[in-house]
Amino acid sequence: MPFNPHTPKDVSDMLAAIGAKKIEDLFDEIPKELRIESLAGIPDALNEMHTGKLMMARAAQDGTPLNFIGAGAYEHHIPSAVWAVTTRGEFYSAYTPYQAEASQGTLQLIYEYQTMISSLTGMEVSNASLYDGGSAVAEASLMAIRAHRKSKSQRILVPTTVHPNYRKVAVATATGQGVRFDEVPCPKGFLSVGDLKKFEGEDVTAIVIQQPNFFGVLEDVDAITDWAHANSIMVIGSVNPTSLAILKPPGEWGTKGADIACGDCQPLGVPLSSGGPYAGFLTTKMENVRQMPGRIVGRTVDANGHQGFALTLQAREQHIRRGKATSNICTNQGLLVTAATIYLSLLGPEGLARVANESHARTNELVASLTRIKGVKLAFDRARFHEAVLLLDRPVAPVIAELARRGIVGGFDLSNDYPELGNALLVCATETRTSDDIQKYADALGETLKAAVRAA
């Protein structure tokens, strides 16, 4: 958004229009003893030129390292048009469409977003009001409890192959409401029906299946979904939206499909931005729509037959009685939804499939290059997408630190979240990495491991 400075005349004209003599008059309701005339130790403000120079210098301190870390947030190419449109004033300053007749552009965008996400997941209806992938899992769990009325246990099965941060967010969000999350160990790096046998005959509300899972391994979603439904358990699919361009969508898992699908929109045109903000998505079957949190935008016609958009469902605590609300999330993450919608519109199904296929190819190339190095081997030799787990012959943290000194973000150290795996490193490559990038990483890792041996 352009910066439009106010001249002294602009300021005086605005003050005159509201009947104030000076800006201080706007704050006359604040008692004098509570006002602070100045802040000690705060230097004089920099002008625009020097502020820009300072910020460029700060940004340069981060450098431009080669990134091989994923773990739920991915460095994909974002076409310049995505944020050129997203940061237009009409979208950038619009918070939320409370006044529908004055928010037709925002409502149409949300409608298009919901349509695309529903199509991508193979589900019937989508909302537009979650913070990120973790909050999406939490809200999907609460939604399953409301929807599955025959189950009284409020138990959610969560395999350890689900993103550890998602599990932590779900526990922090929902356990205060009586939800019980039972972790299911997956020592083989994936969930099997055999791991679930002990829950047969028990009252379980739902199971969360992440596809691909946190290790990048593809789960047997068909078998697990059918097992869950055979045992009267709802299925929540947590999915990477990019992968859905080439993998079976949750709506087609097993015989009946997943009941709820959710995930993070970050791969869809949202930059990494030091960890956020991101946006979560949640979709379901029409039979569960009344239990969906957030808001749903619908398309209709007015009295003259002209197309219009309206908020057709708003089961939030701001709109109905707090005790009857499905959620207290009070933002639709509109700016990130805008970016995701434009990104999907620009790429289309074929473009998104190219991104997915290229990312898959780059990850396979990365794994092949790194596992040729002595002291590196693949942990789980199964079908994968986007990332893979490597086992090193020494602790991971010092290796990552040395790679960082060489200008490479080497991956995610799994030792804190999965100590049972040993010296495990999660690596990722997207379509933004080239063969030269991968070779540079392989050379740096090989030199790092050799140097450590010599030092020993």
LUMBATOR-509384 format. One record per residue (C-alpha): x, y, z; residue in three letters. Coordinates in steps of 0.1 Angstrom, whole numbers, plus 5000, padded with zeros to 4 digits. Each point is the difference from the previous one (the first is absolute). Last residue first. Layout:
<rs>
   east   north     up   res
      X       Y      Z   ala
...
</rs>
This chain:
<rs>
   east   north     up   res
   5383    4630   5168   ala
   5008    5031   4980   ala
   5006    4979   4969   arg
   4966    4983   5005   val
   4983    5034   5004   ala
   5017    5013   4969   ala
   4988    4971   4980   lys
   4963    5005   5012   leu
   5002    5037   4991   thr
   5016    4994   4966   glu
   4973    4975   4990   gly
   4973    5023   5012   leu
   5014    5030   4981   ala
   5004    4979   4968   asp
   4965    4986   5003   ala
   4985    5035   5006   tyr
   5019    5014   4970   lys
   4988    4970   4979   gln
   4964    5007   5010   ile
   5003    5037   4990   asp
   5016    4991   4967   asp
   4972    4976   4993   ser
   4976    5028   5006   thr
   4978    5008   5030   arg
   4969    5022   4995   thr
   4978    4970   4990   glu
   5002    4989   5037   thr
   5026    4981   5019   ala
   4996    4987   5036   cys
   5021    4985   5027   val
   4991    4985   5034   leu
   5032    4990   5019   leu
   5001    4970   5025   ala
   5028    4993   5024   asn
   4981    4974   5020   gly
   4965    4992   4989   leu
   4988    4994   5036   glu
   5008    5036   5008   pro
   4970    5011   4978   tyr
   4990    5035   5010   asp
   5034    5012   5013   asn
   5021    4979   4977   ser
   4981    5010   4968   leu
   5025    5027   4989   asp
   4984    5018   4970   phe
   5019    5006   4968   gly
   5033    5013   4987   gly
   4995    5037   4998   val
   5031    5006   4979   ile
   5023    5031   5000   gly
   5032    4983   5010   arg
   4996    5011   5036   arg
   4965    4985   4999   ala
   5015    4967   4989   leu
   5022    5001   5031   glu
   4970    5006   5023   ala
   4980    4972   4983   ile
   5029    4976   5006   val
   5004    5011   5036   pro
   4962    4993   5006   ala
   4998    4966   4982   val
   5020    4978   5025   pro
   5021    4974   4982   arg
   4997    4971   4975   asp
   4972    5018   4982   leu
   4965    4987   4993   leu
   4980    5016   4972   leu
   4962    5007   5001   val
   4983    5010   4968   ala
   4981    5030   4985   glu
   4976    5012   4974   his
   4981    4967   4993   phe
   5009    4965   5010   arg
   4996    4963   4990   ala
   5019    4979   5024   arg
   5037    4994   5010   asp
   4998    5016   5034   phe
   5032    5010   5017   ala
   5023    5007   4970   leu
   5037    4999   5007   lys
   5028    5024   5006   val
   5034    4992   5016   gly
   5019    4997   4966   lys
   4983    5023   4975   ile
   4980    4982   4972   arg
   4969    5006   5022   thr
   5003    5037   4994   leu
   4998    4999   4962   ser
   4971    4975   4998   ala
   4980    5018   5026   val
   5004    5033   4982   leu
   4991    4986   4967   glu
   4968    4984   5016   asn
   4992    5034   5015   thr
   5005    5018   4967   arg
   4977    4975   4982   ala
   4972    5004   5026   his
   5003    5038   4998   ser
   4998    4998   4962   glu
   4969    4978   5002   asn
   4983    5023   5025   ala
   5008    5032   4981   val
   4989    4984   4967   arg
   4968    4988   5016   ala
   4993    5036   5012   leu
   5005    5013   4965   gly
   4977    4974   4985   glu
   4972    5006   5025   pro
   5001    5038   4996   gly
   5032    5020   5007   leu
   4986    5035   4998   leu
   4967    4992   5018   ser
   5017    4980   5026   leu
   5024    5028   5009   tyr
   4972    5026   4999   ile
   4979    4980   5024   thr
   5030    4992   5023   ala
   5009    5037   5001   ala
   4965    5011   5009   thr
   4998    4973   5026   val
   5031    5014   5015   leu
   4985    5035   5002   leu
   4967    4987   5013   gly
   5012    4981   5030   gln
   4963    4996   5007   asn
   5003    5015   5035   thr
   4981    4994   5032   cys
   5007    4964   5009   ile
   4976    4994   5028   asn
   4986    4968   4986   ser
   4968    4979   4997   thr
   4978    5025   5018   ala
   4971    4987   5021   lys
   5013    5011   5034   gly
   5011    5034   4986   arg
   4966    5008   4987   arg
   5001    5009   4963   ile
   5019    5024   4977   his
   5033    5008   5018   gln
   5002    4965   5014   glu
   5002    4985   4966   arg
   4976    4979   4980   ala
   4999    5024   4971   gln
   4983    4983   4970   leu
   4987    5016   4968   thr
   5022    5030   5000   leu
   4988    5015   4967   ala
   5011    5004   4964   phe
   4981    5016   4971   gly
   4991    4992   4964   gln
   4973    5022   4985   his
   4965    4987   4996   gly
   4983    5033   5008   asn
   4989    4989   5034   ala
   5036    4988   5008   asp
   5017    4968   4989   val
   5020    4976   5022   thr
   5035    4988   5006   arg
   5010    4987   5035   gly
   5027    5009   5025   val
   5007    4977   5029   ile
   5012    5011   5034   arg
   5020    4987   5029   gly
   4996    4966   5016   pro
   4982    4970   4982   met
   4974    4982   5021   gln
   4971    5011   4978   arg
   5019    4988   4969   val
   5003    4964   5012   asn
   4975    4984   4975   glu
   5015    5021   4972   met
   5033    4982   5003   lys
   5030    5018   5013   thr
   5027    5026   4994   thr
   5024    5019   5022   leu
   5028    5024   4990   phe
   5027    5016   5021   gly
   5017    5033   4993   ala
   5036    5012   5006   tyr
   5015    5029   5019   pro
   5027    4988   5002   gly
   5031    4982   5009   gly
   5028    5024   4990   ser
   4981    5013   4970   ser
   4998    4966   4982   leu
   4982    5016   4971   pro
   4963    4991   4993   val
   4993    4992   4963   gly
   4982    4966   5006   leu
   5026    4981   5021   pro
   4988    5019   5031   gln
   4964    4989   4996   cys
   5002    4976   5030   asp
   4979    4969   5004   gly
   4965    4986   5005   cys
   4978    4972   4988   ala
   4969    4987   5018   ile
   4979    4968   4994   asp
   5027    4982   4980   ala
   4988    4980   4970   gly
   4972    4974   4998   lys
   5017    4969   4986   thr
   5036    5009   5008   gly
   5013    5035   4996   trp
   4981    5019   4972   glu
   4991    5032   5019   gly
   5035    5000   5014   pro
   5014    5008   4965   pro
   5021    4973   4982   lys
   5035    5014   4993   leu
   5012    5020   4970   ile
   4986    5035   5005   ala
   4991    4991   5036   leu
   5037    5002   5008   ser
   4999    5038   4998   thr
   4972    5001   5026   pro
   5020    4981   5026   asn
   4974    4980   5019   val
   4986    4994   5035   ser
   4972    4975   4995   gly
   4975    4995   5028   ile
   4982    4967   5000   val
   4970    4992   5022   met
   5000    4967   5019   ile
   4971    4976   4999   ser
   5023    4969   5000   asn
   4994    4992   4963   ala
   5005    5037   4993   his
   5034    5000   5016   ala
   5011    4968   4982   trp
   4989    5014   4967   asp
   5019    5032   5006   thr
   5031    4982   5010   ile
   5000    4977   4970   ala
   4995    5028   4975   asp
   5024    5024   5017   val
   5030    4977   4998   asp
   5023    5028   5011   glu
   5025    5017   4977   leu
   5033    5008   5017   val
   5011    5036   5001   gly
   5012    4996   5036   phe
   4972    5022   5013   phe
   4974    4979   4981   asn
   4990    5004   4964   pro
   4972    4998   5007   gln
   4992    5006   5037   gln
   4973    4977   5015   ile
   4981    5011   5030   val
   4976    4975   5016   ile
   4966    5007   5014   ala
   4974    4994   5028   thr
   5014    4968   5015   val
   4977    4977   5021   asp
   5019    4968   5002   glu
   4992    4968   4980   gly
   5033    5002   4980   glu
   5025    5023   5016   phe
   5027    4973   5005   lys
   4999    4993   4962   lys
   5012    5035   4992   leu
   5038    4993   4995   asp
   4990    4970   4978   gly
   4981    5024   4977   val
   5033    5016   4993   ser
   5013    5035   5007   leu
   5034    5011   4985   phe
   5036    5005   5012   gly
   5005    4964   5011   lys
   4999    5010   5037   pro
   4964    5014   4996   cys
   4988    5006   5036   pro
   4963    5009   5003   val
   4994    5031   5021   glu
   4966    5002   5018   asp
   4986    5035   5000   phe
   4973    5006   5026   arg
   4976    5029   4995   val
   4984    5014   5032   gly
   4997    5036   4989   gln
   5033    5009   5016   gly
   5015    4972   4979   thr
   4991    5019   4968   ala
   5024    5029   4993   thr
   5032    4990   5018   ala
   4996    4963   4989   val
   4993    5010   4964   ala
   5029    5024   5000   val
   5024    4974   5013   lys
   4988    4974   4975   arg
   5004    5025   4971   tyr
   5035    5009   5012   asn
   5009    4963   5000   pro
   4989    4996   4964   his
   4980    4967   4998   val
   5022    4969   4998   thr
   4995    4995   5037   thr
   4965    4988   4991   pro
   4971    5020   5015   val
   4969    4981   5012   leu
   4973    5024   5013   ile
   4979    4991   5030   arg
   4969    5021   5009   gln
   4986    4968   5016   ser
   4963    5004   4993   lys
   4999    4988   4964   ser
   4965    4997   4985   lys
   4999    5038   4995   arg
   5029    5001   4975   his
   4995    5035   4987   ala
   5008    5019   5032   arg
   5031    4979   5007   ile
   5011    5002   4964   ala
   4998    5038   5001   met
   5023    5001   5031   leu
   5025    4978   4982   ser
   4997    5021   4968   ala
   5006    5032   5021   glu
   5032    4985   5015   ala
   5013    4987   4966   val
   4993    5035   4984   ala
   5017    5017   5029   ser
   5031    4981   4991   gly
   4998    5006   4963   gly
   4996    5037   5004   asp
   4977    5028   5012   tyr
   4966    4989   4990   leu
   4970    5018   4984   ser
   4991    4993   4964   ala
   4976    4970   5000   asn
   4997    4972   4974   ser
   4972    4979   4987   val
   4996    4968   4980   glu
   5034    4982   5002   met
   5024    4988   4973   gly
   5029    5019   5017   thr
   5009    5021   4970   leu
   4964    5006   4990   ser
   4990    5011   5035   ser
   5031    5022   5001   ile
   4992    5016   4966   met
   4963    5007   5009   thr
   5009    5014   5034   gln
   5025    5023   4984   tyr
   4975    5012   4973   glu
   4975    5008   5028   tyr
   5027    5018   5020   ile
   5008    5021   4970   leu
   4963    5007   4993   gln
   4995    5011   5036   leu
   5030    5023   4999   thr
   4987    5017   4968   gly
   4964    5001   5012   gln
   5010    5017   5033   ser
   4976    5030   5002   ala
   4968    4980   4997   glu
   5015    4974   5024   ala
   5007    5022   5029   gln
   5020    4977   5023   tyr
   5025    4992   4972   pro
   5033    4998   5020   thr
   5031    5021   5001   tyr
   5003    5019   4967   ala
   5032    5020   5000   ser
   5021    4978   4977   tyr
   4971    4989   4979   phe
   4987    5032   4985   glu
   5033    5017   5006   gly
   5019    4978   4977   arg
   5024    4978   5019   thr
   4984    4967   4988   thr
   5002    5011   4963   val
   5038    5007   5000   ala
   5003    4971   5025   trp
   4989    4974   4975   val
   5011    5017   4968   ala
   5037    4995   5009   ser
   4995    4962   4996   pro
   5010    4982   5033   ile
   5026    4973   4996   his
   4998    4975   5029   his
   5019    5001   5032   glu
   4980    4977   5023   tyr
   4987    5000   5035   ala
   4989    4967   5016   gly
   5033    4984   5008   ala
   5017    5015   4969   gly
   5037    5007   5003   ile
   5024    4999   4971   phe
   5006    5037   4996   asn
   5030    5014   4982   leu
   5011    5030   5020   pro
   4993    5036   4989   thr
   5015    5021   5028   gly
   4981    5007   5032   asp
   5023    5030   5008   gln
   4988    5015   4967   ala
   4966    5006   5015   ala
   5015    5022   5027   arg
   5020    5020   4974   ala
   4969    5004   4978   met
   4980    5012   5031   met
   5027    5026   5009   leu
   5001    5013   4964   lys
   4962    5003   4998   gly
   4999    5019   5033   thr
   5028    5023   4988   his
   4980    5009   4969   met
   4967    5004   5018   glu
   5014    5023   5027   asn
   5012    4986   5033   leu
   4981    5008   5032   ala
   5019    5016   5028   asp
   5014    4976   5026   pro
   4979    4985   5028   ile
   5019    5001   5033   gly
   4972    5017   5019   ala
   4966    4999   4985   leu
   4981    5034   4998   ser
   4970    5018   5012   glu
   4984    4970   5017   ile
   4963    5004   5007   arg
   4984    4983   5030   leu
   5001    5031   5023   glu
   4982    5020   4973   lys
   4970    4978   5000   pro
   4992    4986   4966   ile
   4967    5015   4986   glu
   5021    5028   4984   asp
   5015    4975   4975   phe
   4986    5016   4968   leu
   5009    5034   5013   asp
   5037    4991   4997   glu
   4996    5001   4962   ile
   4993    5037   5001   lys
   4971    5024   4996   lys
   4972    4975   4998   ala
   4966    5006   4983   gly
   4998    4968   4979   ile
   5005    5017   4967   ala
   5025    5024   5015   ala
   5022    4971   5011   leu
   4998    4985   4965   met
   5010    5034   4984   asp
   5028    5005   5024   ser
   5015    4965   4993   val
   4997    5005   4962   asp
   5016    5034   5003   lys
   5029    4985   5020   pro
   5005    4975   4971   thr
   4988    4965   5005   his
   5022    4973   4985   pro
   4985    4975   4975   asn
   5019    4967   5002   phe
   4990    4976   4972   pro
   4985    4966   5009   met
</rs>
